[in-house]
Amino acid sequence: MKKLIVLSLGGSLIIPNEVDHKYIEKFRSVLRSLYKTHKFVVVTGGGATARKYIAPLKKEGKSPREQAAAGIAATRMNAKFMMQFFGPNEANDVLPLSMKTVSNNLKKNNVVFCGALRFAPKETTDGSGAKLANFLKTDFINLTNVSGLYTSNPKANKKAKFIKKISWKDFDSMTSKIKFQAGQHFVLDQSAAKLIYKNKIPTYIISGHDLKQLKKILKGKKFKGTLIEG
């Protein structure tokens, strides 16, 4: 039986400014190389596209729910694009809006793409990914634009220290200190942190730009990134 993995693919990896065609080709190639042993659920983030829509809504004083709705739309647009890019021979051809639909699509597809499944307060697609990992009883891997978890933002603080392993409880404590914002940048949102802590979901944070690390994790080898467990 093939092992199932839930991936959270940051929107900034798909479309940093324009669609990163070379990156998406590489991502597809890596997943294809693993189809013999694995199946994938890929939850796509909204990235800069979501933030560009959210920012003016925030200035207009729109509610957090209205801001989130714009972000959710961006995540689903990215998911639909990835479905088209992979094509119906590999991926789903209808966008899932529930965990049950995701599960049903796995019966006939090597990879199932989705965006945010529904609105939930203070939640990004990381939360959707964590919920799916729990629902499907599997590991959760977050592909982001940094190499893992740091004591603070490494792009703003050169003295930030890399964290190779952290417990579910300590990670939840760390995220709880950060104020949630729709379209936020942090490696995993607060909702996801609480879900993986409550349900004891093995979670990995790695750089989406270094897809060798994804292959290393799936092959049980040492990898560069952060493991949240125990």
ZIVEN-V642078 format. One record per residue. N is the residue number from 1. RES is the residue in one letter. D_CENTER is the distance of its C-alpha to the mean C-alpha in Angstrom with 1 decimal. Layout:
N|RES|D_CENTER ; N|RES|D_CENTER
//
This chain:
1|M|24.2 ; 2|K|21.0 ; 3|K|18.2 ; 4|L|15.1 ; 5|I|11.6 ; 6|V|8.3 ; 7|L|5.5 ; 8|S|1.8 ; 9|L|4.1 ; 10|G|5.5 ; 11|G|8.5 ; 12|S|10.8 ; 13|L|10.5 ; 14|I|11.5 ; 15|I|14.1 ; 16|P|15.1 ; 17|N|18.4 ; 18|E|19.2 ; 19|V|17.3 ; 20|D|17.0 ; 21|H|18.8 ; 22|K|19.4 ; 23|Y|15.9 ; 24|I|14.9 ; 25|E|18.0 ; 26|K|17.2 ; 27|F|13.8 ; 28|R|15.7 ; 29|S|18.5 ; 30|V|16.6 ; 31|L|15.2 ; 32|R|18.8 ; 33|S|20.3 ; 34|L|18.6 ; 35|Y|19.5 ; 36|K|22.7 ; 37|T|21.1 ; 38|H|17.5 ; 39|K|15.8 ; 40|F|12.1 ; 41|V|9.9 ; 42|V|7.2 ; 43|V|5.4 ; 44|T|6.0 ; 45|G|6.2 ; 46|G|9.9 ; 47|G|10.6 ; 48|A|14.4 ; 49|T|15.3 ; 50|A|14.3 ; 51|R|16.0 ; 52|K|19.0 ; 53|Y|19.6 ; 54|I|19.0 ; 55|A|21.4 ; 56|P|24.5 ; 57|L|23.9 ; 58|K|23.7 ; 59|K|27.0 ; 60|E|28.6 ; 61|G|28.0 ; 62|K|25.9 ; 63|S|24.4 ; 64|P|21.0 ; 65|R|20.5 ; 66|E|21.7 ; 67|Q|19.4 ; 68|A|16.4 ; 69|A|17.7 ; 70|A|17.6 ; 71|G|14.0 ; 72|I|13.2 ; 73|A|15.5 ; 74|A|13.8 ; 75|T|10.4 ; 76|R|12.8 ; 77|M|14.8 ; 78|N|12.1 ; 79|A|11.5 ; 80|K|15.3 ; 81|F|15.8 ; 82|M|13.7 ; 83|M|15.7 ; 84|Q|18.8 ; 85|F|18.1 ; 86|F|17.8 ; 87|G|20.5 ; 88|P|21.8 ; 89|N|23.0 ; 90|E|19.6 ; 91|A|17.2 ; 92|N|17.7 ; 93|D|20.0 ; 94|V|19.4 ; 95|L|16.4 ; 96|P|15.7 ; 97|L|16.0 ; 98|S|16.3 ; 99|M|15.1 ; 100|K|18.6 ; 101|T|18.3 ; 102|V|15.1 ; 103|S|17.2 ; 104|N|20.2 ; 105|N|18.7 ; 106|L|17.8 ; 107|K|21.6 ; 108|K|22.2 ; 109|N|19.2 ; 110|N|17.7 ; 111|V|14.3 ; 112|V|13.1 ; 113|F|11.0 ; 114|C|10.3 ; 115|G|9.3 ; 116|A|10.0 ; 117|L|12.7 ; 118|R|15.1 ; 119|F|16.0 ; 120|A|15.9 ; 121|P|17.4 ; 122|K|15.4 ; 123|E|12.0 ; 124|T|8.9 ; 125|T|6.1 ; 126|D|5.0 ; 127|G|8.5 ; 128|S|8.3 ; 129|G|6.1 ; 130|A|8.7 ; 131|K|11.4 ; 132|L|10.9 ; 133|A|11.0 ; 134|N|14.1 ; 135|F|15.6 ; 136|L|15.4 ; 137|K|16.5 ; 138|T|14.3 ; 139|D|12.2 ; 140|F|8.6 ; 141|I|7.2 ; 142|N|4.8 ; 143|L|6.0 ; 144|T|7.4 ; 145|N|11.0 ; 146|V|12.8 ; 147|S|14.0 ; 148|G|13.0 ; 149|L|14.3 ; 150|Y|17.6 ; 151|T|20.3 ; 152|S|19.8 ; 153|N|18.3 ; 154|P|19.5 ; 155|K|19.8 ; 156|A|22.2 ; 157|N|23.8 ; 158|K|25.1 ; 159|K|26.2 ; 160|A|22.8 ; 161|K|22.6 ; 162|F|19.9 ; 163|I|19.0 ; 164|K|18.8 ; 165|K|18.7 ; 166|I|18.6 ; 167|S|19.4 ; 168|W|17.4 ; 169|K|20.2 ; 170|D|20.3 ; 171|F|16.6 ; 172|D|17.1 ; 173|S|20.3 ; 174|M|18.7 ; 175|T|16.1 ; 176|S|18.9 ; 177|K|20.9 ; 178|I|18.6 ; 179|K|19.4 ; 180|F|16.7 ; 181|Q|16.6 ; 182|A|15.0 ; 183|G|12.8 ; 184|Q|12.8 ; 185|H|11.8 ; 186|F|11.5 ; 187|V|9.0 ; 188|L|8.1 ; 189|D|10.1 ; 190|Q|13.4 ; 191|S|12.9 ; 192|A|10.1 ; 193|A|12.6 ; 194|K|15.4 ; 195|L|14.0 ; 196|I|13.4 ; 197|Y|16.8 ; 198|K|18.6 ; 199|N|17.5 ; 200|K|17.5 ; 201|I|14.3 ; 202|P|14.2 ; 203|T|11.0 ; 204|Y|10.5 ; 205|I|9.4 ; 206|I|10.6 ; 207|S|11.3 ; 208|G|9.9 ; 209|H|13.5 ; 210|D|15.0 ; 211|L|14.1 ; 212|K|17.1 ; 213|Q|15.3 ; 214|L|13.1 ; 215|K|16.4 ; 216|K|18.1 ; 217|I|15.8 ; 218|L|16.4 ; 219|K|20.0 ; 220|G|20.5 ; 221|K|21.5 ; 222|K|21.2 ; 223|F|18.2 ; 224|K|17.5 ; 225|G|14.7 ; 226|T|14.4 ; 227|L|14.9 ; 228|I|14.7 ; 229|E|17.4 ; 230|G|20.9
//
